[in-house]
Structure formats: C-alpha cells, structure tokens
Amino acid sequence: MKKAVPVIAMIAGLPLAQGAYAATDAELEARLERLAEQNAHLMQRVEELENRLAASGPREVPEASAEEGEGKVTGFLSELQNRVTLGGLVEFGGVYQDVGKKGGGKEDRSDLALTTVELSANAAVNDWVNAEMVLLYEDPTFGEETSLDVDVAAVTFGNAERLPLSLSLGKMYVPFGALLTHFPDDPLWDSPVTLIFGETSEKAALLNLAWQGFSLSTYGFNGDVDEAGSDNQVDSYGFDANFNYHAELELSPESPLWGKGERFRFEDVCGGFDAIIGASYLSNVAESDGIEDALGLEEIKDEIGGFAAYLHLGYRALFFDAEYMTATEEFEPDELARRNGKGAQPSVWNFETGFNICTFPERVLEVAFQYAGSDETEGFGFPGFPENRYGINFNQEIFEDVTFSLGYAHDEYHDGTYDEDDREVEDRDIVFSQVAVEF
C-alpha cells in the first residue's frame, strides 16, 4: 500500500505537466513574431537612411576650415619673420706674398683659404628686449683654421624710440676705435693695422646713450691679462664717444653692438655728405686680441691704457678715413721691447682715401688707396705691424651682395723685425683677392 500513492499521483499529474509546456511554446512564438516585426522595421529604417545619404552625395570638408589652418601657419611664419632677422657672410680669397730679408734673400708664399663663414640671428623679443647671436668660422691664410665659435651673443635692453639709453650684456666686441677700412681685412691678410692692434672681444656689460647723432658708450669686463698682484675681478673698462652725421650704422635694431671688423658702413656711396668723428679709451690695451696674442702673458707689471681717434668724411662719390691708436705708456722691456732694449710704447695709424665710380649705381666700382704705419712695434715680429704700408684696392660689385676685390700692398718693416725663423725682415710685397657673398 505504501507504493500505491506515488504511482497514482504521477498518473494524475501527467496531464497538468503537458499543459505547462504548451503555454511556454506559445509565449516563445509570440516573442519571435515581435522580434521579426522589429527587425523588419529596423531594416526599413536602414534602407531609408541609405537612400537619403545616396541622394545627398559625398560629404566635403568646408573650405573655410582649410583656409583657417593655412592662415594660422602663415600668421606664425609672418610673426617669426617680423621678429627674427637672419644673415650670413661667406668669404673666399687668395694671397701671394714676396718677403725680402735683410742681407739678401727672398721668400715667396701663396695660399687659398675660405677665410670667413659667418651666420647671424637677431631676435626682437619685444619692444624693449633684443637678442643677437653670431657664429663665426675663420681660416686665415698661412694659419690654422678655427672651429665654428660663438663670436657674438648678447642681449640688449632698450627702446630707441622711447628712451635714448640701452644696456647690452654678453659676449661682444667692445668699442675701441672704429676699424674703418675699404680693403679686404683680417683673416685674409693683416689689415687694417688698427684692427690688428685694437679689436677687443670680451664678455662685457655695455651702457650706451644715443641721441641725435651723438653716441656715448661705457663698458666693463674681466679680462685675461691682469696687473701683477691684482685679484681676478672685473677691473677693465673703456669709453667711446662719436658723432655721426648722415651716415647709416650697420647695427642690430636698437643695439649699440657691432660684429667683427668695420663698425660703420654707408648706404649711399654715390651722393650726399656724411661724417663721423670719435675717440675711444681702453683701460688696459694689453686686453686687445692682437696685443694679448703677441705678448702671450697672463700678467703685466702695470696696466697700460689705450687711446684711439677716428674720422670719416664722405662727399658724393669721394671718401676719406683716418684712424690712430696708441698705448698711453711704455711696457716693461721684458713684456714688449724696442730694438734698443727699452720698453715700447706702440702706436699705429691707417689712412684711406678713394672714390666710387657710379656710372651703374647697382654695380658700383670702388677704388681705395691706403697709407698705414706704426711706431715702436718691432717687438711684435713678422708680420706684426709694418713701419710703412702703401696699398691700392678695387672693390667691384658683380652681383647684388656679391663683391670681388683685388689689391696690392707694399710693406716696409722696422729694423729689428724678425720672422719665425729668426731672420730679419726688410720688406714685403703682397697681392690679394677675395670674393665676398653677404645674405
């Protein structure tokens, strides 16, 4: 009897179970019908969208967007061009010289050299700040080439339109003399004598006052040649004052700085009148690059000052330049001696005159004549500073910013001037030529 109840229950429940499964299948069929309807509706929507896209055609990027992008790039380049000025100079030249020795005998030498490669950048940071940098490579004739060095790197604070005062900080050529010349200069050959004597590159602070043609500069730096027993400190200084009438200075905008060599250049060489007159003082002339290299000393007994005076006159196509430099006292005999054994007080001078042939203003031919000389300079050796120099030079602009130069000079040396082989030099004849490209 115990087993009869479950059998009856199972037989009684069988029809109920079959009813439950029948209800579930009906629901599934209803759901499938609804999904089919939704799928058909979605397919209809997709088909409608595809038809709309096909009717509207391919989508294009608006031209205004491309122009806007180009405008941003052009605006940046224009702003960069307005703020940064790039320039350069490449010089290639050749030299032939015939050196006469005392007691007879001559020495002929010649050389070709890529004398100068210069790259410059000037950035107007804002209305009151200007930055300048010059990279320089030099390959002097009969000498050893240099690496690409930072020749000038300085920042100038000032605005010439609002304030006549400016301050420059960095590596620069301090204003000692004007270094005026119309001849190809060092490193092609040792000219002008004022550049060899007075050019001074230092890391300095320079204060400049410029007003209506007048310019006054003062500067200070820590040099490499100290007075014996003095501390290593900023104790070298100098001054320069000049008046410039109707002449254009080749300077960086709002900056009293200048590069290697000539400080003044003139835009209108075939008309008008211009003049420059000035003077300079350097507290220790042994700090100049040429004298420092020649002495080879780190200390001297007493600092010796240097004085320079210069003049330029130009009228129409004619010009005249004059410059004089001197030490203000004698050096000690064991520092720089004369032939008689006494201490030397060296001085140099350079005079140039000439004219421009302006038949074709865009292709001016310049003819320049030079007389230069020195006193008490035999201790510098050869090539050093000749006692007398006579020269002529032709500068022909063959293309815009491309100048071909050809010149000749005759040097007469002081008694007691010796070359590197310890032979006494009497005179020298030198022919030189150069192509200069400026951009």
Buried (B, 14 or more C-beta within 10 A) or exposed (E): EEEEEEEEEEEEEEEEEEEEEEEEEEEEEEEEEEEEEEEEEEEEEEEEEEEEEEEEEEEEEEEEEEEEEEEEEEEEEEEEEEEEBEBBBBBBBBBBBBBBBBEEEEBEEEBEBEBBBBBBBBBBEEEBBBBBBBBBBBBBBBEEEEEEEEBBBBBBBBBBEEEBBBEBBBBBBBBBBBBBBBBBBBBBBBBBBBBBBBBBBBBBBBBBBBEEEEBBBBBBBBBBBBBEEEEEEEBBBBBBBBEBEEBEBEBBEBBBBBBBBBBBEBEBBEEEEBBBBBBBBBBBBBBBBBBBEBBEBEEBEEBBBBBBBBBBBBEBBEBBBBBBBBBEEBBBBEBBBBEEEEBBBBBBBBBBBBBBBBEEEEEBBBBBBBBBBBBBBBBBBBBBBBBBBBBBBBBBBEEEEBBBBBBBBBBBBBEBBBBEEEBBBBBBBBBBBBBBEEE
